[in-house]
Amino acid sequence: MCATCLEEGRVSRATIPWAERHDLGLFTAAWRTVLQVSGEPTSFFDRVRSGRGRLSDAALFAFLVAIPGGIVGGLYNAALFGFFFAQGGVLEQALGGAGPEFREAMMDASAGWVMQTVVSVIIAPFLTVAGQLAISLLHHLVLKLLGAATRELEATLEASMYACGVNLWGVVPILGLFVGFWVMVAQAIGYSRVHEVEVGRPVAAVISPICVCVCFVGVAWGVIMAAVLAGTA
């Protein structure tokens, strides 16, 4: 698409809401992007492929979307601690009351728990982006091995970052149970569209980390069992 055609309106550049955040506003653009990634992944990633996005933009989107999940997770942890360990909580009732030593210990534990919750809320978005980047590297490696990586690494990473938009639904009770699988589906579709290949090989790439983990656990379990049997022989 040449600049003249774009300026004269003969053609239009396919864009995603996040690329128009300066016009739409940050939160509106993020919300519309989440809706499109979640409900219209095929057409969304077609626009990602045809656009001129940057990996940094996709990483920023994944970072912001992870913030609500970190906050909700922190609140859940705080509520869980209060339910069991706070004054008048289940543990104190089960003990039939508590003395000064117990209350002092609970106060110290509460302070530590609050600090841990705050830290987890702060670092959750960073961990989300870093973890997704690491997993995407493995995805791209498998795509290359399968002959499905028709574009550079940045295209795979960008698609993976945008697929993280589905994580926002993790704040919804019950629906959050399916978010992990939902993200994997979005990633597979994203890889298929940005690399313009059939979805089968991207699916294999997406499940590859799970296969690696299963194999690792299986080998570790086998080693432990062999050691136990050798010790009892």
Secondary structure, 3 states (H helix, E strand, C coil): CCHHHHHHCCCCCCCCHHHHHHHHCHHHHHHHHHHHHHHCHHHHHHHHHHCCCCHHHHHHHHHHHHHHHHHHHHHHHHHHHHHHHCCCCHHHHHCCCCCHHHHHHHHHHHHHHHHHHHHHHHHHHHHHHHHHHHHHHHHHHHHHHCCCCCCCHHHHHHHHHHHHHHHHHHHCCCHHHHHHHHHHHHHHHHHHHHHCCCCHHHHHHHHHHHHHHHHHHHHHHHHHHHHHHHHHC
